[in-house]
Amino acid sequence: MPLDTFLALVLFAFTTSITPGPNNMMLFASGVNFGFRRTIPHMFGIGVGFFSLLIGVGLGLGALLHTVPMVYTALKFAGGAYLVWIAWKIASSRSLSEGRSGVEPMSFFAAAAFQ
């Protein structure tokens, strides 16, 4: 890999890791509600999920989606359904202060899959 391409990748990874995107906001909320120690699996899950995403792109996932439009269409509908499900979960959720028992921070695998 040429040095300029590698530096661009490092800059992209650094920039996306510090911007206040959804992952950072979720980690902030998890840290406030559950503490640092219980949020660690969530943090590592985000890192592994992002790395998996980069590997998929590097191995030609974009080319696959371009050559097989049906897979791209299915992925769009699956992503849309997932977003609707998340919106429903947020809309129907209660706050942690209401005493809902059984609330847990996001797991490693859930955070990796969220990527």
N, C-alpha and C positions, 0 to 999 in steps of 0.2 A: 504494500500500500504506500503510495507516495506520501511524503511528509505533509504536504499542504492538505491532502484529503484527511489524513489522520488528525491534524490540528483542527480542521473544521468539525470533525466528529466529536472531538474532545470539547470544543467550544459549545457545540449543540447540546451535548449531554450535560455540561455544567449549567448552561442557561436554563434548560428545561427542569433541572433539579432544584433551582432556587426561585423560580417564578411562582407566584401564588395561584397555582392551578388547583384543580379538584383534589389531587392527591395530597398536596400540602395542606389544604383546608381540612381534609378528612383526618390527616395526622394531627393537626392542631386540635380538632374537636375530640379525637380519641385520647390525646394526651391530657386534655383538660378533664375529661370525664373518667378516664381509667388510670391515668398516671403513665409515666415514662416506661416503666418496666413492662406493663401489660400491652404497650403499644409497639414494642420492639418487633414482634412477628409481623405486624402490619407494615412496618418500615422495610424489613427484609423482603417481604412479599412484593412490594412495589418495585424494589430494585431488581428482583428476579424477573418479574413480569415485563419490565421495561427492557431488560437485557434480552429476553425471549423475543420481544417485538423487534428489536434491532437485528437479532439473528435471522428471524423470519424474513425481514426485508432484505438483508444481505444475501440470503439464499435464493432470492427470486420470487418471493410471495407476490410482489406487484406484477411481475411478468405472468405468473399463473392466473391472477385475477384478470389481467388484460386479455389473455388468450382463451380463457373459459368464462365468458360473461355470465353464465348461469350461476357459477360459484359466487361471483361478485354480487349478483342480485340476491341470492340466498343470504349472503353475509349482511347485506343492507337490511333485509327484513328481520333477520335475527337480531341485529344491533338495535333496530327500532323497537322490536318487542321487548328487548332487555331494558331499554330506556323507559318505556311505558311502565314496565314492572317496577323499576326503581322509583319512578315518579309516584306510583301508587303506594309503595312502601313508605315514602316520605310523607305523602299526604295523609296516610292513615296512621302514622306513628304518633306516639305520645312522647312528651319530654321525659328525660331521666328523673326529673324532680317529682314526677307523679308517682314514684315508687314502683314502677313496673319491674318485677323481678325477672331474672334470667337474661338480662341484657349483658352482652359480651362484646369486647372489641373485635374488629375484623380480624380474621385468621390469616395466616401466611398464604394459604392457597386461595382464599377469597380475594385477597389483595393482588396476588399475582394474576388471577383470572380477570380482575377488574381492568387490568392494563389492556 
